[in-house]
Amino acid sequence: MGEKSRLAVRCCNCFLRIPIQPKTERATCPRCNIEYRIAWVSPDQPLIRGPAKWPEG
């Protein structure tokens, strides 16, 4: 598995793989437009910490 394919997270809403750059702190799903906070378990393993902001309503 190449490094490019590992530097991605899966959207918790629509399950689309979101490619991200190293050390990125936030990522937005291009399909459903939800922004996520990103944590780094290691330099090549990103993890979604949660939504960047809670939905209003």
Number of C-alpha atoms within 10 A of each C-alpha: 5 6 9 12 12 13 18 21 21 14 21 14 11 11 12 15 15 16 16 19 12 14 13 12 16 16 22 17 20 12 12 12 11 17 17 21 16 20 16 15 9 9 9 14 14 21 16 19 13 14 16 16 10 8 7 4 3
